[in-house]
Amino acid sequence: MTGNQIIIFTVRLLLRPVVRFCLRRAVKFQEFTSIARSVFIESARTELERKSSPVSTSRLSVITGLTRREVDRLIEAAPEARQEKNLVIKLVGQWAGDRRYCDARGEPKVLSSEGLDSQFAKLVAQISTDLNHHTVLFELERLGLVKRSAGKVSLVVPAYISRENAQEGVEMLSADMEDLLGAVESNVFEDTKHPHLHARTEYDNIAPDKLPEIRKWLLEFGRKLHAEVRRYLSRFDMDINPALRSNKPGARVKLGTFSHVVEQNERGGR
C-alpha cells in the first residue's frame, strides 16, 4: 500500500464503529455528513490555533476542501465550544493520585472538610480557586462519589464514571479515542525507539454465567492498576513536586484502560 492508501484504509476502519453506532441510534446518513462537515471545520480551526497560525475562512476552506460559503455558514451555526475540563474528573484524579492526599498504601485519605483551611478545601483550591468547596462537596455527594461523617469526607470510588450526564460520558470517550489514535498513529507512521503501549486481551468463548464475576474482577484489577500508575507518575508531576519545574511546559502522560464484557449476541461486527 502507498502512504495515501494506508491513510484511507485507516479512516475506513475508524469509521466502521462510528457508523454502527449511528445505525444503532437512528442517526441517518444526511445527519452524519452534516456533523462531519462541522467537525472538519472545528478540528481545522483547532489545529491552526494550536500552531499559532491565523484563522480565516480561506485557510479553513483550503484545509478542509469545503467552499468558503459553506465554511462561513458552519462557523455561524457552530455551538460554543466547552473549554474547561470537567472539575469532578480532575478533582477525583488529584485526590487519588497526589501523595499529599494518599496514605502509605497509596489509597485516598479521609480528608477534613470544614472550613477554608480544611484538607478538602485546599484540594479544591488546587483545581480551581473560583469555586466554593462546599458546592463541590455537595456535587460529589450527589454523584455518590464521597461520604461525609463528623467533619470528614472520604472518596468512595477512585475513578469517575459518568452515569447521569451522557454528554460527559461521550466527551471522555472522544478524548480516549483521540489519545488511542495518536498512540497508534505514532507507532505505525513514526520511527520511535520506545513505542506507545497498545495491547489487547480477548477470549471469545467465556461461560456466560461467569460474566458478572468477570466484570467485578476487571473493575477491581483496573482500580489497582491505575492506583499503581498514579503512584508512579505522581513522582514526576511538577505541581506535586515543584523542585522538578523547568522552563519547558509540562508534558502529558495518559494510560487508558477499558473492559467490555458482553454476550455473543450483543457483540458488534468488525
C-alpha positions, 0 to 999 in steps of 0.5 A: 500500500502507498502512504495515501492508501494506508491513510484511507484504509485507516479512516475506513476502519475508524469509521466502521464503529462510528457508523454502527453506532449511528445505525444503532441510534437512528442517526441517518446518513444526511445527519452524519455528513452534516456533523462531519462537515462541522467537525472538519471545520472545528478540528481545522480551526483547532489545529491552526490555533494550536500552531499559532497560525491565523484563522480565516475562512480561506485557510479553513476552506483550503484545509478542509476542501469545503467552499468558503460559503459553506465554511462561513455558514458552519462557523455561524451555526457552530455551538460554543465550544466547552473549554474547561475540563470537567472539575469532578474528573480532575478533582477525583484524579488529584485526590487519588493520585497526589501523595499529599492526599494518599496514605502509605498504601497509596489509597485516598485519605479521609480528608477534613472538610470544614472550613477554608483551611480544611484538607478538602478545601485546599484540594479544591483550591488546587483545581480551581480557586473560583469555586466554593468547596462546599458546592463541590462537596455537595456535587460529589455527594450527589454523584455518590462519589464521597461520604461525609461523617463528623467533619470528614469526607472520604472518596468512595470510588477512585475513578469517575464514571459518568452515569447521569450526564451522557454528554460527559460520558461521550466527551471522555470517550472522544478524548480516549479515542483521540489519545488511542489514535495518536498512540497508534498513529505514532507507532505505525507512521513514526520511527520511535525507539520506545513505542506507545503501549497498545495491547489487547486481551480477548477470549471469545468463548467465556461461560456466560454465567461467569460474566458478572464475576468477570466484570467485578474482577476487571473493575477491581484489577483496573482500580489497582492498576491505575492506583499503581500508575498514579503512584508512579507518575505522581513522582514526576508531576511538577505541581506535586513536586515543584523542585522538578519545574523547568522552563519547558511546559509540562508534558502529558502522560495518559494510560487508558484502560477499558473492559467490555464484557458482553454476550455473543449476541450483543457483540458488534461486527468488525 
